Amino acid sequence: MPEVLTPQKSDHGWIIAMTPEMAREAGVAEGSFLVLYLREGQVSAEILPPVTEETKQGVRESIDKFKDAFAEMKRLGD
């Protein structure tokens, strides 16, 4: 049975991790994402590239820098 793709809903559309086969067919990097937009009976799509190592490192640094603030927000809740 083919792999089942489970889209994740965002505020603007549905995000699907592209399979390696999808990426090859589209001529994009493996690890890319497909974003589907539904508006007024129409479907449009956008391909987002995979996250770079530089971006991942920046996120890790931000998490480390603001870990106390994140812990306080988690303690306080919504």
N, C-alpha and C positions, 0 to 999 in steps of 0.2 A: 504494500500500500504506500502511496506517495506520502512524503512528509507533510504534516498538517501545519499550515501557517496560522498563528493566532495573532491578529492585529491588536495593538494597544491603542486605546482611545486617547487622544490629546485634545486640547482646547480647539485645535484647528482641523483635525482630521484623524485618520487611522494610520498608525505606523507599523510597518511589517519589515522584519529583518529579511533581507533578500538571501535566498539560498545561493550557493556557489554557481549552480546552473543558471539561475536568473541573472546573476551578475555577469557571467560570461556572455549570455545572450544579449544583454544590454550594453556590453562593452565597458563596464565600470568595475571598480575595485571590489574584491570580495570583502564582505563586512559592511557593504552599503545598505542603506535603508530606503524603502519605498514608502512614500506618504501619499495616501489617497484622500482627496477632498471631494465631498458630496455637497452640491449646491444646486437648488432649483432643478432637480431631475438630471443633472449633469455630473459626470465623474471626471476629475482631472487628477494627475499624479505628478509627483516630483521625486527625484532620486537624490538622497543626501549621502555624501561620502562617509566612510568610516571615521571615527574619532581618531585624531592624530595622537601620537605619544606625547607630543608637546602639550596638547590640551589636557590629556589625562594627568600629566605631571602637574600642570597648573591647578587642576581640581584637587589633587592630593595635597598640594601646598596650602590651598585655601582651607581645606578641611582641617589641616593641622593648625594653621594660624588662628582659625575661629572655633576650635574645638570646645573651648569653654562656653562661648556664646551658644553654640549648637546644643551643648548639654543643658544649658539653662532653658532654652526654648523647648527642648524635649521634656524637661521637668515641669514646665508651666503648662504644656499641652496646647491645644488649639484655642 
